[in-house]
């Protein structure tokens, strides 16, 4: 986003105002096209980065839910006096994750 800010600053304050008017004709249009293209490309890279992070978050959630399911299945092998407390802990953890983190 810093690159986008620099391009916007250059197009507004550094480039003389006569480049932005019709006096220079095609040169002003060319420069605005170049700046617009740089902005579009950098915005595209930002969007790709954000979508990648979103996909990573989905993978982490899927992995954590699978681990919780396996843990709950493993509790069935423990003695019966330990099961209710462990099931309650797993349930409370899942509620905390869904309630607080989301």
C-alpha positions as CSV (number, residue, x, y, z in Angstrom):
1,X,0.0,0.0,0.0
2,X,3.0,2.3,0.5
3,X,3.7,2.0,-3.2
4,X,0.2,3.0,-4.1
5,X,0.5,6.0,-1.8
6,X,3.7,7.1,-3.4
7,X,2.2,6.9,-6.9
8,X,-0.8,8.9,-5.7
9,X,1.4,11.6,-4.2
10,X,3.5,11.8,-7.3
11,X,0.5,12.2,-9.5
12,X,-1.0,14.9,-7.3
13,X,1.9,17.0,-6.1
14,X,5.2,16.3,-7.9
15,X,4.0,16.1,-11.5
16,X,3.3,19.6,-12.7
17,X,-0.3,20.6,-13.1
18,X,0.1,21.3,-16.9
19,X,0.7,17.5,-17.3
20,X,-2.7,16.9,-15.8
21,X,-4.5,19.3,-18.2
22,X,-5.3,19.1,-21.8
23,X,-2.4,21.4,-22.8
24,X,0.0,18.5,-23.2
25,X,-2.7,16.2,-24.7
26,X,-1.5,12.7,-25.1
27,X,1.4,13.0,-22.6
28,X,-0.9,13.7,-19.7
29,X,-3.1,10.8,-20.7
30,X,-0.1,8.6,-21.1
31,X,1.2,9.5,-17.6
32,X,-2.2,9.0,-16.0
33,X,-2.4,5.6,-17.7
34,X,1.0,4.6,-16.4
35,X,0.2,5.6,-12.8
36,X,-3.2,4.0,-13.1
37,X,-1.7,0.8,-14.3
38,X,0.9,0.7,-11.5
39,X,-1.9,1.3,-9.0
40,X,-4.0,-1.5,-10.5
41,X,-1.1,-4.0,-10.5
42,X,-0.1,-3.2,-6.9
43,X,-3.8,-3.5,-5.8
44,X,-4.0,-6.9,-7.5
45,X,-0.9,-8.1,-5.6
46,X,-2.5,-6.9,-2.3
47,X,-5.7,-8.8,-3.1
48,X,-3.8,-12.0,-4.0
49,X,-1.9,-11.7,-0.7
50,X,-5.1,-11.3,1.3
51,X,-6.8,-14.2,-0.4
52,X,-3.8,-16.4,0.4
53,X,-4.0,-15.5,4.1
54,X,-7.7,-16.2,4.0
55,X,-7.0,-19.7,2.6
56,X,-4.4,-20.3,5.3
57,X,-6.9,-19.4,8.0
58,X,-9.4,-21.9,6.5
59,X,-6.7,-24.6,6.6
60,X,-5.8,-23.9,10.2
61,X,-9.5,-24.0,11.3
62,X,-10.0,-27.3,9.4
63,X,-6.9,-28.8,11.1
64,X,-7.9,-27.6,14.6
65,X,-11.4,-29.0,14.2
66,X,-10.0,-32.4,13.0
67,X,-7.7,-32.5,16.0
68,X,-10.6,-31.8,18.4
69,X,-12.7,-34.6,16.8
70,X,-9.8,-37.0,17.1
71,X,-9.3,-36.0,20.7
72,X,-13.0,-36.5,21.5
73,X,-12.9,-40.0,19.8
74,X,-9.8,-40.9,21.8
75,X,-11.6,-40.1,25.1
76,X,-13.8,-43.2,24.6
77,X,-10.8,-45.4,25.5
78,X,-10.3,-43.8,28.9
79,X,-11.9,-44.9,32.2
80,X,-15.5,-43.8,32.5
81,X,-14.9,-41.6,35.5
82,X,-12.6,-39.4,33.4
83,X,-14.7,-39.0,30.3
84,X,-17.3,-36.4,31.4
85,X,-14.6,-33.9,32.5
86,X,-12.6,-34.3,29.3
87,X,-15.7,-34.0,27.1
88,X,-16.7,-30.8,29.0
89,X,-13.2,-29.4,28.6
90,X,-13.3,-30.0,24.8
91,X,-16.7,-28.5,24.6
92,X,-15.7,-25.4,26.5
93,X,-12.6,-25.0,24.4
94,X,-14.6,-25.2,21.2
95,X,-17.1,-22.6,22.6
96,X,-14.3,-20.3,23.6
97,X,-12.7,-20.5,20.1
98,X,-15.9,-19.9,18.3
99,X,-17.1,-17.2,20.7
100,X,-14.0,-15.2,21.4
101,X,-11.8,-15.6,18.4
102,X,-14.4,-15.4,15.7
